Amino acid sequence: MSPVVSTTAFSSAGDVFSLVRSLLMDADIPATSLIATAVRAGNIVTITTKTNHGLMVGNIVQIGYVSDSSFNGTQIITTVPTATTFTYGQALADAISANGTSELLIQGDVWSDTVLIPLANKAYRKVQRRLAEAGSKTTTDEVIIDMPIGQIALTDSSSPQLPPDFLAPRQVWERIHGTQFFSDMIQTDVLPSYSQTGANRWWSWFNESINFIGSTNAMDVRLRYFLGLPSISDATSDILIRGGIDAMASQTAYLAAMARGSSSAPAFAGAFEQDMKELLNLQAHARQYVPGRRRPNNARRGRFGCR
């Protein structure tokens, strides 16, 4: 049966960018005011508009068409004394002029997709790390790798090699190549000094490789691992974390605000922590409904403990 309405599994990067621009007050609200006078005194410019300008401190405006062209350019408003005046700093000689326009830069003029992509990718990686640290299954995948007789490591350059999106191992199983059932392998800090037998039995993660004793059989290794999700390349890229748009947007807004030295940056940092808490809680509740099997209390947990 088809769903009543279509669904989209993941948000797009464009959804994140739009939310970030709204958080940063880079909203799509055209606002152009006609200038009555422009006065520069002591490196401070006071613009008087013919009608209420609706601007606020921190807005970025484009001043244009003033009779004295030295006033023209992109400026950040520092004070708003009245509904028809605002000021900004400009280190030039004192002057008085008239005419021109003051335009609030609209959505994308300040935080365009091109500007936001590297910041969003940094936020994306941070959200992934926080999920991984909390044991989330969002950032895991599984693959079966056929290993020849005697292979003692899986690396980025071995043959066969680690998957290209591999970050770190989470769990490893093995079986003799061509057989049906996998057996758990035991993770150790240091591999024991045992001779090769028909199975590897142990694995260890160091030197950016998964290491084994080596088996006298060709083995199938089933690998569950933390994966690196594909980076954002444009607004159509999918954010492959369900429900992750809020955390992504608040962290991206924090990075953008920090880059501009904005006093709002701490507020975005706090919003990110709250968004991450809600995302982790959601995933924790979901995992409560996944059937699992508890290990017996007497299960051996030693470094070289047997199953």
N, C-alpha and C positions, 0 to 999 in steps of 0.2 A: 504494500500500500504506500502510495506517495504521501509525503507530508502535506499538511494543509497549506503551509507557507514555506517558501524556500528558506534555507539557512546558510549562514556563512560561518565556517568553523573558527576562523581567526580574523582579528582586526588587521587592517593594512597599515603600512607606515604612514600613508596619507591621513588616516584617522588620528594617529599619534601627532603628526605635524599640526593638524587643525586644532587639536586640544591644547598643544603647547602654545600656539600663537594666541589662543584665547586666554590662557593663563598669564601670558606675558603682555597682555593688553595690546597685542598687535592685531586688533580686531578689524574685520572688514567693514568699517564704518566711515565712508567718505566724509570728510569735514574740511571744507575750504572756507576761509574767512578773508574778506577784503581788508587791506591794511590802510589805516588813516595816516598814521605817522610812525616813523622808525627813528629812534634816538639812541645814539651810542655815546656814553659818557663814563670815563673811568673803567673802560673795558667791559662795561655792562650795557647790553642792548635792551631797550624797552620798546616793545611793539604794542601799539594801540590799534585795535580793530574797530571797524565801523559797526559791528553787531557782536552779540555774545559769541565768544569763540568756543566754549565748551571744552577747553583743554585743561590738563592737570600737570603737576610737577612730574617730570620724568618722560613725558610724551616727546616723541621725536617729530619735528616739523620740518617741512621744506619751505624756506622763505624764497620767493621768486618775484621777479618783475618790479622790484623796488627801483625808484629812479636812480638812487646811488647803488650801483651794482655790488659795492663792497658788503652790503647787508645780505646779499643772496647766498643761499647754501643750506645744508642740513644742520639743524641745531637741536640740542636737548634742553627742554624748558627747565629752568632752575627755580623760578618762583611764579606764582599767579596772584598778583596783588588784587585784581578785580576781575569781573566777568568779561571785560574788554581789554585787559592788558596782561602781558606775560613778559618774562625776562629770560635772558640767557647770556652766558659769557662769550665775549669776542675780543681778543686782544688786538685792536686796531685803533687808529686815531679817532678822536671824538668827531661825530658827524650827526646831521639831522637830514632826514629825507621823508618822502611820502610815497603813497601808491603801493601797488604790489599785492601779493597774496600770501597767506599762511596756510599750508596744507598739512593735515595730520597724515603721516605715512600709513597707508592701508595694509591690510594683511598680505604678508609675503614680501613687502618692501624692505622690512628689517630682517625678519627671520624667514628667509626663503627656504625651500626644500634643500637647496645646495648647501646652505649654511647649517641646517639642522641635521643633515645625514650623519656626519661624523660624531656629533654630540649624541644623537639617538643610538648609534651603534655602541658607543661607550655605555650608555644607560642599559642597552639590551644585554651587554655582557655582564653588567653588574647584577641585573635581575636574574640572569641565568646562574651566576655564582651563588647568590643568596638562596635560590631554590635548591641548588645542589647541596649546599651546606646544611640545609634543613632536611635532606633526604628525599626531596621530591622526585617523583618518577617522570616529571615533565621533560627532563633533560637526559633521558636514557634511551638506548636503542639496543637491539640485539643483532648479532650476525654470526654465522657459522663459517669457520675458516678451516680448510683442509691443510693439515701440516704433514710434511713428509717425515719419514723415520729419522729420529735423532735431532730434530730441530729444537734448539734450546732457548729461542727468544722470538718474540714478535715485536718488530720495531717499525719505524716509518720507512725503512729501506730494506727490510728483510723480504724474502720471497717464500710464502705469501707475507703481506705486510699488514700493519694496523689500518683500519678504515681511515679515509681522509678526514672525516669529521670527528675522529676520536680525540678526547681530552684526557680521560683517566679511566682505569677499569673499575667496575663496580662488583661484578661477580663473574666467575669462570667455571664452566663445566667441560667435560671431555668424554669421548667415547672412541673406541677403536673404529677406524674408518670403515663405513659400510654397515655397521651394526645399528641397532635401533635406539637404545636407551643411553642417555647421558648420566654421568655421575658427577656429583659436586667435587670441585677441587678445593684444597685447603690453602688459604692465603697465609704466607709467612713473611717475616721481615728478612730472613736469610734462608736460602735454600739449604736443606740438610745434605750432608756429604754421603749420599747413597749412590750405588751403581744404577745405571739405567735398567729399567724393567719394562714390562708390557704396557705401563701407563705412567703418565707424568706425576699424578697425584697432588703435587704441590705447585704453587705459582707465587711469584714475588714481583712487586712493581718497584723498580729502581732504574736509574740512568735512562729515564724516558722509554722504558721497554718492559714488556711482560716476559718474565724469565722462567724457564722450566729446567728440570733435571735432564729431560730428553727421554723419549720412549723408543723401545725397539719395534714399535708398530707405527704405521701411519695413523694419525689421530685427527678426529674432527673436534675442533674447539669451539664451543658455543660461548660467545663473549657478550656480556651486558656491560655497557659503558656509558659514561657521561659524554655527551656529544656537544660539539660546537655548532650551534644553529647558524645557518647562512646569514651573512651580514646584509644589512639593508643597503640596496643599491639605488632605489628610487621610491617614489610614493606608492607604487603598486606592490612593493615587496610585502609578503605576509609576515606578521609578528607571530611566530609559532609557539606562543605561550597563551593558553586559554585564559581569558580574564586578565591579561597582563597589561592592557592599554593604560590604565590609570597609573600604575607604578612606572611604566615606561615614560609617560608624559611628564609626571612630576619630577622624575630624575633628570630628564632632558631639560625641563624648564629650569631646574636648579643649576645645571651646568651652563646654560645660556645666561642666566642671571649672574652667575659668578664671573663669566667672561666679560660682562659689562660692568662689573663692580656694583651691582644693584643691591640695595638694602633688603630686597624681598627674597634673596637667595635662601636665608635660613628658614623662611616659611615653606619654601618648596622642598627643602631637605626634610622638614618635619612631615610634610604631606607624603613624601616618598616612604618614610618609615611606616606611616599609618596604612598606606596602600599596600606595602609589602606584607604587613601583618595580616591584613584582610585576605590577601591572596594566599598566604601560607595557611591561614586558618581554613579557607575554603578547600584547599587540597588535603589538609589533614582530615577534615570531615569526610571527604570523598574516600580516603584510604581506609577509613573505619568500616566501610562496606565491602572492602575487598577481602574475600576469604583467604585465610592464611593458616599455616600450621605452626604451632609453637614448638620450639625445641624442648626436649625433656630437661629437667633441672640438672640431671647428671650428665648431660652432654659435655664431652671433653672440649676445653677451650684452649688447650696448650698450643704453643707455637707449632709443634709437629704432631698435634693430637690426631688420632685416627678417627675415622667416621664410625 
